[in-house]
């Protein structure tokens, strides 16, 4: 197995542990056991837990942004509500893959708050990149003129605010789904109500 392939195998193991058990469960020994390799080999690719978490999160973030970019590429001429609907469809934890990714996000969010040096920079960079891309899709050059939503601010700033607002709502609803407080149907209704209010602003 080549060095890049071995590295991917180890990061796959980190992702599985993150998605299944949370960031607290990621240890060098746990990763070695999960990947079926020696502890020494894991240490070769990451000197400590922080390095492994950062590498795994960088890779997860790249995959997430790339998936959303591919999906949103078809929305550049769409109505803003269509772009936001596609974002919520992608962001909400409604299948095992998205639930695992949400668990990873919540675990790393806690780390970013309690241990800012452990994976926090990569996590913040992921959120900023997602906000930037969503704002780009929602900007006048992409899918929307933010003035249509009743935004008084300059359009680019309005697009950024809308992006952060949508991300905040998606994260909150996602956590409620994961905690069993709301079901998928109710979550979809919440998103539908939000998009409807946005459309009403547009009509005003």
N, C-alpha and C positions, 0 to 999 in steps of 0.2 A: 504494500500500500504506500502511495506517495505521501510526502510530508503534508501537502495541502489537504489530501483526503483524510489523513489521520487527524489533522486539526479540525476538520469539519465533523468528524466522528465524535471528537471530544466535546465540541460546542453543541452538537446534537444532544449529547448526554446532559450538558448543563441546562439546555432548554427544557428537556423532559422533566428534570428535577424541579426547575422553576415553575413550570406549568402544573405539575402534579402536587408538589409539596411546599412551594414558596421559597423565597430567597434564603431564609434562615437555614434551610436544609442543604444548601449548596456548600459542601466542603470538598477539599481536595480528594479525600478518601471516598466520599460518596460519588464524586464524578468518576473516579477510577473504577469503582464497582459497577456503576451504571454503564460505562463504556466498555467494560470488560478488558481493561488495560491496566498496566502497572501504575502505581502512584508516581513513580519516577517519570514515566512518560507524560502524565498530566502536568507535572511540575516543569517539564521541558517546554510545554506550550503556554503555561501560565504560572508565574512564580508564586501567586497567592490567589485567594478567593476574589479579591477586588479586580485583579487582572482578568480572571475568567469571566466574571460577571460583566465587566465592561465589554469584552470581546463578544460575548453572547448577545448582549443588548444591542451593540452596534449592528450585529448581523440581523437580529430581529427587526430593528428599526428600519434597516435598509429594505428588508423584505416587505414590511408594512407600507412604507412610503412607495415602493415600486408597485405594489399591488394597487394602491389607491391611485397612483399616477396612471396606470394602465386603464383603470376603470373610468377615471375622470377625463381621460383624453377624448372620449367620445362625447363629453358634455360641454365642450368649450362654446358651443352655440346654443346650449339649452337654456330654459328658464332657470333662474336661481333655485326655485323650489325643487326642480329635478336634481340639480347638483347636490343640494342638501339632503334630499331623500336618499340618493346613492351613498352619500357619506354615512348616514345613519345605518343603512343596510349593511355597510361594510364594518362599521364600528361596534354595533351591538353584539353581545355574546349570545348568539342564537344557535351555534353548533359547537362541537367539541373543540375545533381548532380556535375559534374566536373566544371561547370560554377560557382555554389555556392561555391565550395571549392576554386576556383581561386579568387573569390571576398573576401573570408575570408583571403586568403594569402596576397592579396594586402592591405587590411585594416590593417592587423597585421604588414605588412612590414612598413607601414607608422607609426604605433605606435612604432615599434622598432627603427625608426629613430628619431621621435620627442619626444617620452616618453619611454626611454629605460627600465624603471621599470615596465611598464604595458604589461605583456604578452611577452616581448621581449626575455626573456631567453628561454621560451618554444618554441617560433618560431625559434630561432637559433638552439636549440637542434633538432628540427624537420628537419631543412635543413641539419645539420651535419649528422644526422642518415641516411637520404636519400642518401646523397653523399657517406657515408661510405658503404651503402649496394649496391649502383650502382657500386662503384669502386670494391667491392668484386665480383660482378657478372662479371665485365669486366676484372678481374685480371687473370693472368695465371692459378691460381688454379680454376678459374671459367670459364668464357667464352672466354678469349682472352689472347694472348700474345701481349702486347701493342707495341712491336717492329714491329708487322705487320702493324701498322698504321704509321710507320715512326717516332715514338717517340724516341728521342735520350736518354731520361732520363731512370733511373732505372725503371723496369716494374711497381712496385707498385705505384710509383709517377706518371707514365704515366697514369695508370688506374684512379687515383684520378683526374688528370687534365681532362681526357676525361669525367669523371662523372660530374665535375663542369661545363665544357663546354656545355655538353648536357642539364644540368639543367638550365643554363643561357639562352640557345637558346629556350628551352621549355617555360620558364617564359616570355621571350620577345615575342615569337610568340603568346603565350596565351593571353598576354595583348593586342596585336594587334587584335586578334580575338574578345576579349571582347569589345574593343573600336570601332569595326566595320571597322577597316582599312583594314583587309584582311578577306577573307571568308575561310571556312573550306577546300575547294578544293585548294586554293592557299597555305594555311598553310601546307597541305599534300605535295604539290609540294616542298615547302621550306625544309621540313624534308627529302623528297626523295633526293633532291639535296645535302643536307648535308651528308646523308648516302652514296651517290654515291662518294662524294669527299673522304670520309673516306676509302671507298673500293679502290679508286685509290691510296691513300697513301699506303694501304696494298699491292697493286700489285707492287709498286716501289721497 
